Amino acid sequence: MIEQSYKSYLVRLWKEGPTSTGESIWHIELESVQTAHRRQFPDLCSMLQYLEKELDDPEPNKPNPDEDPSCFS
């Protein structure tokens, strides 16, 4: 029998600023719909790494964010 699982997340992105240096800062938060657990990330790459581990199903041909910090190259 094949076990089915389902995960759903809400991604929140918001911008604050400008700071004293004139820069705006983006914030990223991921919330599990099933558990309401929230987790914040410093950047999109970190969020994608977390999701990859959560899903435990990394794509073999997908670029590794550790090797490519841009995650989107």
Helices and strands as residue ranges (DSSP letters): E 9-16, E 25-32, E 38-41, H 44-55
